């Protein structure tokens, strides 16, 4: 049994007890996990009873927020809420301002549809956090990335340079600096910084992923150059092959060190396609599709990427449609969802335009309209499908459900 901890020292143990609870939970030792949870709750309840002790309660919320940020993306929203509660009690605390800004930044990063400046909550949060934490180089790097995302590269570059002057050898900072350079198209600069960082942290999945992305972009740039100038076709083939192989090497390194890095699976699978290693690509997609804890964003990206693979490399229209549908049915706004919608419409219209029109084309288009909230056009499509296939129970059921929504 845990001994009672004096109140003067108890708050120092909150994070430790909380971390023990998580560790035992993931080890399936639920009794021990519950024991530490009860200890945390006990300390929290005692703190609430103390008069004028808002700083201590704020610390409870703040430390809980940092703990949440250390876990995966599913906990970012809870982390944000914790920091907001801490800031309600202590509005100008530098540490809670930093935590809140990072949580909001990460939450916005989960949405592949980028926000407009007027809707970008993390911009204001990061700017305020940098004001109260002028020596925090990492915060400046995150602010630089957000400004870059909003097409304010010059301002972002200023913050990146300030961050580098403050902490030129901090690996955690350098990875964000490299990301800024990569997105600015400065691939050689990005690779220089990343290689310095990976020498310091050779098992960092994030760093290997960023290196892989740089080599992938180098490959894309050369292919685009060849496409624009037919005379250059095959001139750069050796360089293209080199970049592809280096990208594969580093994406494989990511999964060697961090097997839960979802986007690295799709990036690696797509690179396997570049060297026509289609079975390896298929196996990689199937491996990540078996994950049971994917976020909606991750599901959308994986299903859309696998659908493209099925359509263009496996030439399996039915499997492509299946996975485009899986992506599109997740209603969260995102680029993969938009791309899946366009692909489904394209495939549906192809089926409709042939003679005689395929009934599955109207069914597919009806599915798209239904999931877009366009009930009137969805009804029209299912009615056309029924004319081609009278008595189809599935189409009748869909039609009845849609008419009830009018």
Buried (B, 14 or more C-beta within 10 A) or exposed (E): EEEEBEBEEBBEBBBEBBEBBBEBBEEEEEEBBEBBBEBBEBBBEBBEEEEEBBEBBBBBBBBBBBBBBEEEBEBBBBBBBBBBBBBEBBEEBBBBBBBBBBBBBBBBBBBBEBBEEEEBBBBEBBBBBBEBBEEBBBBBBBBBBBBBBBEBBEBBBBBBEBBBEBBEEBBBBBBBBBBBBBBBEBBEBBBEBBBBBBEEBEEBBBBBBBBBBBBBBBBEBBBEEBEEEEEEEEEBEEEBEBBBBBBBBBBBBBBEBBEEBBBBBBBBBBBBBBEEBBEBBBEBBEBBBEBEEBBBBBBBBBBBBBBBBBBEBBEBBEBBBBBBBBBBBBEBEBBBBBBBBEBBBEBBEEBBEEEEBBBBBBBBBBBBBBBBEBBEBBBBBBBBBBEBBEEBEEBBEBBEEBEEEE
